[in-house]
Amino acid sequence: MTAYVKAHVLEMLGREPAPVEPGKEGSTDAGSESLYAMVVLAYTVHKTLFLPFRAGFTIALTPRLVRWLHSKGWAGGAGALRAVGHVKGKLRKGNKTERD
C-alpha cells in the first residue's frame, strides 16, 4: 500500500521512482516506506480532523475581514487599486526613513 501511494505521489510530482538496484528487486527500504506512510497519514489527519476548526475560523473571520476591507475602501476592483496605492505609499515612506 505504501509503495502504491509513494508511486502515485511521485507520478503527480512528475518524478520517476528510483531504479531498483540489481539483487534488491524483492526487498524494500522499510525506513523510507514508513516515512512515506507517516507523511501520508499526517496529511490525512490534518485535512480531516482539523477541518471543522479550519472551516470554523474561516467562517468566523471572513465577514470581519470583509467589513474591515469595506471600511478602508479597499473592497472591489477600484478598492484593490486603492489598497495597492496605500501599500506602495507605506513602502516608499519606509524606504526613505531607512536611507536617512
N, C-alpha and C positions, 0 to 999 in steps of 0.2 A: 504494500500500500504506500509506504513512504517513498519507494523508488518511483512509483507512478506519479505521485504529487510532485516530486523533485523534477522529473522529466517534463511534466506539464508546465511547471513554473519556468524552467529553463527555456522551454519552447516559446512561452509567452514573452520572455525577455529577448528572444531572438538568438539564444546561445545554444550550442550543441553540448550534450553531455560529454564529459571527458572520456577519451578512449580507454577501453579496458586493457590493462597490461597482460601480455601473454602469461598464461599459467594461473591467472587470477579470475578467470571467467565466472567461476561458481561462487567465489567469496565476495562479500561486500564489506565496506568500511563501516562498521556498526556505529562508531563515534560520529561520523559525518551524517549517517542516516538518522540517528537520534537527534542531532542538531536540527535537521530539516523538519523532523516531526515536531520538535519543540516550537520552532518558529511558526509552523502552520497552526499548531494548537493555540499558541499565544495570540496569533492574529484572529483566529476564530472566536476565542473567548473575548477578546477586546471588542470585536464587532457585535457579538450577540449579547453578552452580559451587560455591557455598558451602554447599549442602545437606548434604554429608557432614560438614563441620566443625560446622555448627549442630546437626545431629542428634547428632553425637558428643559435643558439650559437654552437650547436654540429657540424653543417656543416662548420661553420666558423673556429672553433678552432681545429678540428681533424687534418686537414692537417698540421697546425703549430706544433701540438704536435708530429706528426709522424716525421716531419723534424727534430725537436729537438732531438727526440729519436735516429734517424739515425746519427745525428751529434755527439752524445755521444757514438755511437757504441752499443746502448742498444736494437736495434730492432732485431727481430728474436729469435730463440731458444738460440743460443750462446750469443746473446746480452742480453737476460734476465739473464743469469748466470753472465755475467759481471756486470750488474746492481745490482744484489743481492750482489756480492762481494764488489762493491763500497759502498753500504749502510752498509754492515757489517763492513767495514773498518771505516766508519764515526762513527758508533755506538761505536766501540771499542775505537776510539780516544776520543769520548765524555765521555765515562765511565772512562777512565784513567785520564782525566782532573778533573772530579768530585771527584775522590778518593784522588788526590794530594792536 
